[in-house]
Amino acid sequence: MLDFDFNPEERLLTCIFKGRLDTVLCNQLSTELESKFTSLTKNDNPGALLDFGLAFDLKEVTYISSSFIRLCVTGKKRVKDGAFSILNTDPFIMKTFKIAGLDEILQVK
């Protein structure tokens, strides 16, 4: 499941994920994310750099698949340097990012 919270003053889109982020769900989430990016930017160019920050909140996430890691890398590529972060990460999930060597690159907290 995925909810969005856009703060126009801070120019920050927080994507609030819940549950098990397995491969099947992540394929659906990818479409939802792209649709949200398009609606906020009014830009029909898929893959265009976003003009706001992006945060993935994992407070209620119990599992991530490699497909979710792909979503994170894709999200990071869509924003300016330093404008992407992953928040409220469970220690077990944090370990997954560390093993992959992505904890610092993706600003996992």
C-alpha positions as CSV (number, residue, x, y, z in Angstrom):
1,M,0.0,0.0,0.0
2,L,1.1,3.5,-0.7
3,D,-0.1,6.9,0.5
4,F,1.3,10.3,-0.6
5,D,1.9,13.5,1.4
6,F,3.0,16.6,-0.6
7,N,4.2,19.6,1.3
8,P,4.2,22.5,-1.2
9,E,6.0,24.9,1.2
10,E,8.9,22.5,1.5
11,R,8.6,21.2,-2.0
12,L,8.7,17.6,-0.6
13,L,6.7,14.5,-1.6
14,T,6.7,11.9,1.1
15,C,5.7,8.4,-0.1
16,I,4.3,6.4,2.8
17,F,4.7,2.7,2.2
18,K,3.0,0.0,4.3
19,G,3.3,-3.8,4.6
20,R,5.3,-6.3,2.6
21,L,6.9,-4.7,-0.5
22,D,7.3,-7.8,-2.6
23,T,8.0,-7.9,-6.4
24,V,4.3,-8.0,-7.5
25,L,3.3,-5.1,-5.3
26,C,6.4,-3.1,-6.4
27,N,5.4,-3.4,-10.0
28,Q,2.1,-1.7,-9.2
29,L,3.8,0.9,-7.0
30,S,6.1,1.9,-9.8
31,T,3.0,2.8,-11.9
32,E,1.5,4.7,-9.0
33,L,4.7,6.7,-8.3
34,E,5.1,7.7,-12.0
35,S,1.4,8.8,-12.1
36,K,1.9,10.9,-9.0
37,F,5.2,12.5,-10.3
38,T,3.4,13.4,-13.6
39,S,0.4,15.0,-11.7
40,L,2.7,17.1,-9.6
41,T,5.0,18.3,-12.3
42,K,2.5,18.7,-15.1
43,N,5.2,17.1,-17.3
44,D,4.4,14.3,-19.7
45,N,8.1,13.5,-20.1
46,P,8.6,10.2,-18.2
47,G,11.9,10.2,-16.5
48,A,12.2,14.0,-16.3
49,L,14.0,15.4,-13.3
50,L,11.5,16.3,-10.5
51,D,11.5,19.9,-9.1
52,F,10.8,18.7,-5.6
53,G,12.4,16.5,-2.9
54,L,11.4,12.9,-2.5
55,A,11.2,10.9,0.7
56,F,10.2,7.2,1.1
57,D,8.8,6.6,4.6
58,L,9.1,2.9,5.6
59,K,7.8,3.2,9.2
60,E,5.1,0.5,8.5
61,V,7.1,-1.7,6.2
62,T,7.9,-5.3,7.2
63,Y,9.7,-6.6,4.1
64,I,11.4,-5.2,1.0
65,S,12.3,-7.1,-2.2
66,S,15.0,-6.3,-4.7
67,S,12.2,-4.7,-6.8
68,F,11.7,-2.1,-4.0
69,I,15.4,-1.3,-4.0
70,R,15.1,-0.7,-7.7
71,L,12.2,1.8,-7.0
72,C,14.5,3.6,-4.5
73,V,17.3,3.9,-7.0
74,T,14.9,5.1,-9.7
75,G,13.4,7.6,-7.3
76,K,16.9,8.9,-6.4
77,K,17.7,9.4,-10.1
78,R,14.5,11.4,-10.6
79,V,15.5,14.2,-8.1
80,K,18.4,16.6,-7.7
81,D,21.5,15.5,-5.6
82,G,20.6,15.3,-1.9
83,A,16.9,15.6,-2.5
84,F,16.1,11.9,-1.8
85,S,15.9,10.0,1.5
86,I,14.5,6.9,3.0
87,L,13.0,7.5,6.5
88,N,11.9,5.4,9.5
89,T,13.7,2.3,8.4
90,D,13.4,-0.9,10.5
91,P,16.8,-2.2,11.6
92,F,16.4,-5.4,9.6
93,I,15.5,-3.5,6.4
94,M,18.4,-1.1,7.1
95,K,20.8,-4.0,7.1
96,T,19.5,-5.0,3.6
97,F,20.4,-1.5,2.4
98,K,23.8,-1.7,4.1
99,I,24.6,-5.1,2.6
100,A,23.7,-3.7,-0.8
101,G,26.0,-0.7,-0.2
102,L,23.2,1.7,-0.7
103,D,22.6,3.0,2.8
104,E,24.6,6.2,2.3
105,I,23.9,6.7,-1.3
106,L,20.1,6.6,-0.7
107,Q,20.4,8.5,2.6
108,V,18.7,5.7,4.6
109,K,17.7,6.8,8.1
